[in-house]
Amino acid sequence: MKLILLGPPGAGKGTQAKRLEDNRGYVQLSTGDMLRAAVAAGTDVGLVAKDIMARGELVPDEIVVSIISERIDLPDCKDGFILDGFPRNVRQAEALDAVLEEKGLSLDAVIELSVDDGILISRVENRASESQGSVRDDDNAEALKTRLGVYHEQTAPLITYYKNRGILRTVDGMAHVDDVSRSVEEALGPV
Ligand code: AMP
């Protein structure tokens, strides 16, 4: 199965993607993780991405589209993958459609984790206070404000984009994490 997990920063996409990876064997493809790895390794992509990410803005579309296109070709994606944090805007969604079509693949479902902004802000604040020193560059109030703004302006339109295709399923991301997982499993149906 090929899925997208859609939702604002702090909605729990990474947590749910990891659970799906464990339960179903689909691979989690997080563009945020891949970009952080590129920054840590000091690659050309990392050098471009570093400051943009710290501000909470979007890295250029061409970069993330080519990262995802190459990653999908690896053999571990054969049994299914979960796109976590990609696409982030309509241009990326259209590019993904083209990439998948070229590879003879198609999306099975888009799961939207719906969470109010107020809850996201307190989650990020908790994450910052609990992680003592190892906070991500973009886990601060200023960057979160930008990330939420970018989500509402650029990413939220994807809800309509995929609703119109009939593949969007919305899950209450404010429930307990185990209940969210159950709802995600129900939305996807049996393995
Ligand atoms: P995430 O871990 O998904 O919250 O992503 C962290 C940061 O990486 C984002 O705020 C962006 O700066 C960058 N990023 C991750 N995925 C994308 C994407 N699909 N398009 C552009 N920038 C991205």
py3Dmol code that shows the C-alpha trace and the ligand (Angstrom):
import py3Dmol

protein = """\
ATOM      1  CA  MET A   1       0.000   0.000   0.000  1.00  0.00           C
ATOM      2  CA  LYS A   2       1.208   3.498  -0.803  1.00  0.00           C
ATOM      3  CA  LEU A   3       0.070   6.134   1.655  1.00  0.00           C
ATOM      4  CA  ILE A   4       0.444   9.759   2.547  1.00  0.00           C
ATOM      5  CA  LEU A   5       0.189  10.923   6.157  1.00  0.00           C
ATOM      6  CA  LEU A   6      -0.989  14.511   6.060  1.00  0.00           C
ATOM      7  CA  GLY A   7      -1.205  16.897   8.986  1.00  0.00           C
ATOM      8  CA  PRO A   8       0.321  19.935  10.648  1.00  0.00           C
ATOM      9  CA  PRO A   9       3.693  19.913  12.422  1.00  0.00           C
ATOM     10  CA  GLY A  10       3.402  18.049  15.724  1.00  0.00           C
ATOM     11  CA  ALA A  11       0.244  16.162  14.660  1.00  0.00           C
ATOM     12  CA  GLY A  12       1.901  12.803  15.268  1.00  0.00           C
ATOM     13  CA  LYS A  13       2.632  11.788  11.656  1.00  0.00           C
ATOM     14  CA  GLY A  14       6.058  10.394  12.563  1.00  0.00           C
ATOM     15  CA  THR A  15       4.682   8.351  15.482  1.00  0.00           C
ATOM     16  CA  GLN A  16       1.856   6.898  13.403  1.00  0.00           C
ATOM     17  CA  ALA A  17       4.153   6.220  10.444  1.00  0.00           C
ATOM     18  CA  LYS A  18       6.512   4.244  12.708  1.00  0.00           C
ATOM     19  CA  ARG A  19       3.608   2.196  14.075  1.00  0.00           C
ATOM     20  CA  LEU A  20       2.424   1.408  10.544  1.00  0.00           C
ATOM     21  CA  GLU A  21       5.976   0.464   9.623  1.00  0.00           C
ATOM     22  CA  ASP A  22       6.099  -1.982  12.580  1.00  0.00           C
ATOM     23  CA  ASN A  23       2.587  -3.382  12.063  1.00  0.00           C
ATOM     24  CA  ARG A  24       2.432  -3.580   8.296  1.00  0.00           C
ATOM     25  CA  GLY A  25       5.983  -3.506   7.030  1.00  0.00           C
ATOM     26  CA  TYR A  26       5.522  -0.373   4.948  1.00  0.00           C
ATOM     27  CA  VAL A  27       8.572   1.887   4.911  1.00  0.00           C
ATOM     28  CA  GLN A  28       8.375   5.346   6.478  1.00  0.00           C
ATOM     29  CA  LEU A  29       9.697   7.979   4.090  1.00  0.00           C
ATOM     30  CA  SER A  30      10.084  11.210   6.040  1.00  0.00           C
ATOM     31  CA  THR A  31      11.489  14.076   3.975  1.00  0.00           C
ATOM     32  CA  GLY A  32      12.166  15.936   7.250  1.00  0.00           C
ATOM     33  CA  ASP A  33      14.336  13.033   8.518  1.00  0.00           C
ATOM     34  CA  MET A  34      16.126  12.754   5.166  1.00  0.00           C
ATOM     35  CA  LEU A  35      16.819  16.487   5.086  1.00  0.00           C
ATOM     36  CA  ARG A  36      18.044  16.485   8.717  1.00  0.00           C
ATOM     37  CA  ALA A  37      20.404  13.630   7.796  1.00  0.00           C
ATOM     38  CA  ALA A  38      21.668  15.671   4.822  1.00  0.00           C
ATOM     39  CA  VAL A  39      22.247  18.682   7.096  1.00  0.00           C
ATOM     40  CA  ALA A  40      24.113  16.513   9.624  1.00  0.00           C
ATOM     41  CA  ALA A  41      26.260  15.003   6.855  1.00  0.00           C
ATOM     42  CA  GLY A  42      26.977  18.434   5.357  1.00  0.00           C
ATOM     43  CA  THR A  43      25.967  17.415   1.820  1.00  0.00           C
ATOM     44  CA  ASP A  44      25.141  20.012  -0.862  1.00  0.00           C
ATOM     45  CA  VAL A  45      21.436  19.485  -0.182  1.00  0.00           C
ATOM     46  CA  GLY A  46      22.094  19.851   3.548  1.00  0.00           C
ATOM     47  CA  LEU A  47      23.891  23.135   3.027  1.00  0.00           C
ATOM     48  CA  VAL A  48      20.916  24.539   1.092  1.00  0.00           C
ATOM     49  CA  ALA A  49      18.347  23.148   3.558  1.00  0.00           C
ATOM     50  CA  LYS A  50      19.912  24.035   6.920  1.00  0.00           C
ATOM     51  CA  ASP A  51      18.841  27.668   7.404  1.00  0.00           C
ATOM     52  CA  ILE A  52      15.541  27.243   5.563  1.00  0.00           C
ATOM     53  CA  MET A  53      14.602  24.407   7.936  1.00  0.00           C
ATOM     54  CA  ALA A  54      15.703  26.308  11.034  1.00  0.00           C
ATOM     55  CA  ARG A  55      13.338  29.131  10.021  1.00  0.00           C
ATOM     56  CA  GLY A  56      10.479  26.675   9.446  1.00  0.00           C
ATOM     57  CA  GLU A  57      10.128  27.466   5.745  1.00  0.00           C
ATOM     58  CA  LEU A  58       9.916  24.961   2.884  1.00  0.00           C
ATOM     59  CA  VAL A  59      13.003  23.612   1.129  1.00  0.00           C
ATOM     60  CA  PRO A  60      12.733  24.017  -2.706  1.00  0.00           C
ATOM     61  CA  ASP A  61      10.302  21.581  -4.324  1.00  0.00           C
ATOM     62  CA  GLU A  62      12.874  20.176  -6.817  1.00  0.00           C
ATOM     63  CA  ILE A  63      15.061  18.998  -3.940  1.00  0.00           C
ATOM     64  CA  VAL A  64      12.373  17.062  -2.048  1.00  0.00           C
ATOM     65  CA  VAL A  65      10.767  15.688  -5.204  1.00  0.00           C
ATOM     66  CA  SER A  66      14.051  14.233  -6.431  1.00  0.00           C
ATOM     67  CA  ILE A  67      14.891  12.832  -2.965  1.00  0.00           C
ATOM     68  CA  ILE A  68      11.530  11.036  -2.845  1.00  0.00           C
ATOM     69  CA  SER A  69      11.659   9.875  -6.455  1.00  0.00           C
ATOM     70  CA  GLU A  70      15.057   8.224  -5.919  1.00  0.00           C
ATOM     71  CA  ARG A  71      14.071   6.753  -2.534  1.00  0.00           C
ATOM     72  CA  ILE A  72      10.915   5.096  -3.908  1.00  0.00           C
ATOM     73  CA  ASP A  73      13.091   3.154  -6.369  1.00  0.00           C
ATOM     74  CA  LEU A  74      14.900   1.292  -3.575  1.00  0.00           C
ATOM     75  CA  PRO A  75      13.787  -2.310  -3.102  1.00  0.00           C
ATOM     76  CA  ASP A  76      12.462  -1.856   0.456  1.00  0.00           C
ATOM     77  CA  CYS A  77       9.621   0.294  -0.914  1.00  0.00           C
ATOM     78  CA  LYS A  78       8.298  -2.580  -2.990  1.00  0.00           C
ATOM     79  CA  ASP A  79       5.785  -3.756  -0.362  1.00  0.00           C
ATOM     80  CA  GLY A  80       4.524  -0.278   0.416  1.00  0.00           C
ATOM     81  CA  PHE A  81       5.564   3.073   1.783  1.00  0.00           C
ATOM     82  CA  ILE A  82       4.261   5.898   3.929  1.00  0.00           C
ATOM     83  CA  LEU A  83       5.053   9.431   2.851  1.00  0.00           C
ATOM     84  CA  ASP A  84       5.476  11.492   6.032  1.00  0.00           C
ATOM     85  CA  GLY A  85       5.853  15.227   5.472  1.00  0.00           C
ATOM     86  CA  PHE A  86       5.638  15.016   1.689  1.00  0.00           C
ATOM     87  CA  PRO A  87       3.948  16.448  -0.339  1.00  0.00           C
ATOM     88  CA  ARG A  88       3.805  19.841   1.407  1.00  0.00           C
ATOM     89  CA  ASN A  89       2.112  21.878  -1.354  1.00  0.00           C
ATOM     90  CA  VAL A  90       0.087  21.374  -4.531  1.00  0.00           C
ATOM     91  CA  ARG A  91       3.169  21.594  -6.793  1.00  0.00           C
ATOM     92  CA  GLN A  92       4.795  18.734  -4.874  1.00  0.00           C
ATOM     93  CA  ALA A  93       1.536  16.740  -5.052  1.00  0.00           C
ATOM     94  CA  GLU A  94       1.407  17.194  -8.822  1.00  0.00           C
ATOM     95  CA  ALA A  95       5.074  16.246  -9.130  1.00  0.00           C
ATOM     96  CA  LEU A  96       4.406  13.149  -7.017  1.00  0.00           C
ATOM     97  CA  ASP A  97       1.544  12.164  -9.328  1.00  0.00           C
ATOM     98  CA  ALA A  98       3.909  12.415 -12.294  1.00  0.00           C
ATOM     99  CA  VAL A  99       6.698  10.481 -10.528  1.00  0.00           C
ATOM    100  CA  LEU A 100       4.344   7.676  -9.501  1.00  0.00           C
ATOM    101  CA  GLU A 101       2.754   7.459 -12.929  1.00  0.00           C
ATOM    102  CA  GLU A 102       6.166   7.208 -14.553  1.00  0.00           C
ATOM    103  CA  LYS A 103       7.006   4.304 -12.217  1.00  0.00           C
ATOM    104  CA  GLY A 104       3.638   2.595 -12.807  1.00  0.00           C
ATOM    105  CA  LEU A 105       2.527   3.190  -9.201  1.00  0.00           C
ATOM    106  CA  SER A 106      -0.461   4.894  -7.614  1.00  0.00           C
ATOM    107  CA  LEU A 107      -1.556   6.139  -4.197  1.00  0.00           C
ATOM    108  CA  ASP A 108      -3.953   4.002  -2.189  1.00  0.00           C
ATOM    109  CA  ALA A 109      -4.863   6.408   0.602  1.00  0.00           C
ATOM    110  CA  VAL A 110      -4.181   9.755   2.206  1.00  0.00           C
ATOM    111  CA  ILE A 111      -4.721   9.870   5.963  1.00  0.00           C
ATOM    112  CA  GLU A 112      -5.199  13.328   7.412  1.00  0.00           C
ATOM    113  CA  LEU A 113      -4.422  13.706  11.128  1.00  0.00           C
ATOM    114  CA  SER A 114      -6.576  16.594  12.230  1.00  0.00           C
ATOM    115  CA  VAL A 115      -5.300  18.634  15.206  1.00  0.00           C
ATOM    116  CA  ASP A 116      -6.115  22.165  16.414  1.00  0.00           C
ATOM    117  CA  ASP A 117      -3.313  24.743  16.422  1.00  0.00           C
ATOM    118  CA  GLY A 118      -3.526  25.343  20.213  1.00  0.00           C
ATOM    119  CA  ILE A 119      -2.748  21.680  20.907  1.00  0.00           C
ATOM    120  CA  LEU A 120       0.184  21.694  18.459  1.00  0.00           C
ATOM    121  CA  ILE A 121       1.741  24.691  20.168  1.00  0.00           C
ATOM    122  CA  SER A 122       1.573  23.030  23.594  1.00  0.00           C
ATOM    123  CA  ARG A 123       2.946  19.735  22.166  1.00  0.00           C
ATOM    124  CA  VAL A 124       5.985  21.507  20.735  1.00  0.00           C
ATOM    125  CA  GLU A 125       6.511  23.398  23.996  1.00  0.00           C
ATOM    126  CA  ASN A 126       6.421  20.101  25.914  1.00  0.00           C
ATOM    127  CA  ARG A 127       8.783  18.450  23.419  1.00  0.00           C
ATOM    128  CA  ALA A 128      11.212  21.356  23.916  1.00  0.00           C
ATOM    129  CA  SER A 129      11.042  21.233  27.720  1.00  0.00           C
ATOM    130  CA  GLU A 130      11.346  17.414  27.882  1.00  0.00           C
ATOM    131  CA  SER A 131      14.227  16.969  25.469  1.00  0.00           C
ATOM    132  CA  GLN A 132      16.763  19.109  27.402  1.00  0.00           C
ATOM    133  CA  GLY A 133      19.392  20.251  24.955  1.00  0.00           C
ATOM    134  CA  SER A 134      18.658  17.961  22.006  1.00  0.00           C
ATOM    135  CA  VAL A 135      15.861  20.141  20.649  1.00  0.00           C
ATOM    136  CA  ARG A 136      15.500  20.360  16.881  1.00  0.00           C
ATOM    137  CA  ASP A 137      16.555  23.698  15.376  1.00  0.00           C
ATOM    138  CA  ASP A 138      12.932  24.337  14.374  1.00  0.00           C
ATOM    139  CA  ASP A 139      11.322  23.345  17.707  1.00  0.00           C
ATOM    140  CA  ASN A 140      10.898  26.853  19.022  1.00  0.00           C
ATOM    141  CA  ALA A 141       7.937  29.213  19.189  1.00  0.00           C
ATOM    142  CA  GLU A 142       9.098  31.418  16.293  1.00  0.00           C
ATOM    143  CA  ALA A 143       9.790  28.581  13.832  1.00  0.00           C
ATOM    144  CA  LEU A 144       6.603  26.781  14.862  1.00  0.00           C
ATOM    145  CA  LYS A 145       4.579  29.892  14.068  1.00  0.00           C
ATOM    146  CA  THR A 146       6.125  29.904  10.590  1.00  0.00           C
ATOM    147  CA  ARG A 147       5.612  26.136  10.159  1.00  0.00           C
ATOM    148  CA  LEU A 148       1.930  26.426  11.123  1.00  0.00           C
ATOM    149  CA  GLY A 149       1.477  29.373   8.766  1.00  0.00           C
ATOM    150  CA  VAL A 150       3.117  27.414   5.942  1.00  0.00           C
ATOM    151  CA  TYR A 151       0.899  24.417   6.743  1.00  0.00           C
ATOM    152  CA  HIS A 152      -2.337  26.407   6.564  1.00  0.00           C
ATOM    153  CA  GLU A 153      -1.318  28.331   3.445  1.00  0.00           C
ATOM    154  CA  GLN A 154       0.436  25.686   1.392  1.00  0.00           C
ATOM    155  CA  THR A 155      -0.224  22.195   2.767  1.00  0.00           C
ATOM    156  CA  ALA A 156      -3.871  22.336   3.901  1.00  0.00           C
ATOM    157  CA  PRO A 157      -5.079  22.803   0.270  1.00  0.00           C
ATOM    158  CA  LEU A 158      -3.954  19.192  -0.256  1.00  0.00           C
ATOM    159  CA  ILE A 159      -6.924  18.092   1.875  1.00  0.00           C
ATOM    160  CA  THR A 160      -9.259  19.238  -0.909  1.00  0.00           C
ATOM    161  CA  TYR A 161      -6.855  17.971  -3.584  1.00  0.00           C
ATOM    162  CA  TYR A 162      -7.058  14.409  -2.269  1.00  0.00           C
ATOM    163  CA  LYS A 163     -10.706  14.648  -1.139  1.00  0.00           C
ATOM    164  CA  ASN A 164     -11.616  15.359  -4.759  1.00  0.00           C
ATOM    165  CA  ARG A 165      -9.822  12.155  -5.717  1.00  0.00           C
ATOM    166  CA  GLY A 166     -11.843  10.157  -3.205  1.00  0.00           C
ATOM    167  CA  ILE A 167      -8.785   8.825  -1.341  1.00  0.00           C
ATOM    168  CA  LEU A 168      -8.766  11.135   1.713  1.00  0.00           C
ATOM    169  CA  ARG A 169      -9.607   9.751   5.153  1.00  0.00           C
ATOM    170  CA  THR A 170      -9.598  12.077   8.152  1.00  0.00           C
ATOM    171  CA  VAL A 171      -8.676  10.853  11.616  1.00  0.00           C
ATOM    172  CA  ASP A 172      -8.969  12.775  14.915  1.00  0.00           C
ATOM    173  CA  GLY A 173      -5.326  13.364  15.785  1.00  0.00           C
ATOM    174  CA  MET A 174      -6.225  14.847  19.178  1.00  0.00           C
ATOM    175  CA  ALA A 175      -7.291  11.511  20.651  1.00  0.00           C
ATOM    176  CA  HIS A 176      -4.910   9.337  22.706  1.00  0.00           C
ATOM    177  CA  VAL A 177      -2.056   8.059  20.546  1.00  0.00           C
ATOM    178  CA  ASP A 178      -3.341   4.433  20.737  1.00  0.00           C
ATOM    179  CA  ASP A 179      -6.817   5.544  19.672  1.00  0.00           C
ATOM    180  CA  VAL A 180      -5.306   7.482  16.778  1.00  0.00           C
ATOM    181  CA  SER A 181      -3.448   4.315  15.708  1.00  0.00           C
ATOM    182  CA  ARG A 182      -6.673   2.305  15.889  1.00  0.00           C
ATOM    183  CA  SER A 183      -8.502   4.878  13.768  1.00  0.00           C
ATOM    184  CA  VAL A 184      -5.678   4.884  11.223  1.00  0.00           C
ATOM    185  CA  GLU A 185      -5.792   1.066  11.021  1.00  0.00           C
ATOM    186  CA  GLU A 186      -9.593   1.179  10.608  1.00  0.00           C
ATOM    187  CA  ALA A 187      -9.308   3.801   7.890  1.00  0.00           C
ATOM    188  CA  LEU A 188      -6.846   1.613   5.977  1.00  0.00           C
ATOM    189  CA  GLY A 189      -8.752  -1.621   6.446  1.00  0.00           C
ATOM    190  CA  PRO A 190      -7.279  -5.114   6.822  1.00  0.00           C
ATOM    191  CA  VAL A 191      -3.674  -5.718   5.740  1.00  0.00           C
TER     192      VAL A 191
END
"""
ligand_1 = """\
23
AMP
P 9.259 17.762 9.281
O 10.232 16.878 9.983
O 8.376 17.034 8.320
O 8.458 18.637 10.223
O 10.119 18.767 8.379
C 11.050 19.644 8.956
C 11.432 20.709 7.948
O 12.041 20.094 6.805
C 10.269 21.514 7.379
O 9.884 22.590 8.213
C 10.877 22.003 6.059
O 11.804 23.032 6.273
C 11.652 20.766 5.610
N 10.808 19.848 4.827
C 10.416 18.592 5.158
N 9.662 18.060 4.211
C 9.549 18.996 3.239
C 8.890 19.049 1.986
N 8.135 18.024 1.538
N 9.018 20.186 1.255
C 9.761 21.215 1.672
N 10.400 21.250 2.852
C 10.305 20.140 3.629
"""
view = py3Dmol.view(width=600, height=400)
view.addModel(protein, "pdb")
view.setStyle({"model": 0}, {"cartoon": {"style": "trace"}})
view.addModel(ligand_1, "xyz")
view.setStyle({"model": 1}, {"stick": {}})
view.zoomTo()
view.show()
